[in-house]
């Protein structure tokens, strides 16, 4: 039997399959089932600072002059259904942690420095084994430049790290002009893990009602390629552990993630589409592939296809772009 174990955020995990932040964890029965079907760790659904502020009427100052205030509220889930308010979240996380034997990682999506730190401490006090900072920041002001955004995020990570003792991972999107530099700065700020990448959900237009409406589409394996590319480049160049999220659906996706240099591969869309039992199926096929290809351990494959390891590093650089375009042959038209 191959050794599937890996280490992530200082935690020894029995395999690299991690349940990323999603709706599963809102029910304790699902939390237990995730462990039963083979997930080695669980990232809890996010605590959103906006919802806490809204519940306490702390958004009035910022939003009350805006005629769209009522409409803006509609983008946030119903508080009662979402079990939000820090007390409800912390209590639920506390119960979940004590219902399973695998690590439980809290997830925080804040909007202010004070909020990030306050709620990070609450998540730590609830017993979380680690914390994932889900940085979902979309600058829309023409006066905010990229340097300001990058500095703000690095400063945030440093402040949160200084306020808690548990490991801290950073999950963020791919929309940076110099991704390696941004990741290096987060690494230097103290991030214990880098989770690549957050999926930014774009709103859609309702043409009948002339409204801007939320839009959710599940990922598929095609989204994995961008994650593989950057993890393979970052592997060995940062101290932080690397995690892949977005586009992980099959055992092959997990294997590719490991070979790029990730410590874990995270799934949400796949179990939403196929059911929580999909974790067991992926694990079984992962073992089967490793036996067929004579891999003794996950550690043996980690980083084996990274920029540092492949004989042709240009495959990750501009040369690959030119090679793909020049190598494509238009099929003859059929009559």
Secondary structure, DSSP 8 states (H G I E B T S, - for coil): --B--EEETTEEESSSEEE-SSGGGGSHHHHHHHHHTT-SEEEEEEEEHHHHHHHTTTTHHHHTTSTTHHHHHTTS--HHHHT-SHHHHHHHHHHHHTT-SSEEEEEEE-SSHHHHHHHHHHHHHTT-SEEEEEE------TT--HHHHHHHHHHHHHHHHHH-SSEEEEEE-S--SSHHHHHHHHHHTT-SEEEE-------EEETTTTEEE-------GGGHHHHHHHHHHHTTT-SSEEEEESS--SHHHHHHHHHHT-SEEEESHHHHHH-TTHHHHHHHHHHHHHHHTT--BHHHHTTTTSTTTSS-GGGGSHHHHHHHHHT--------
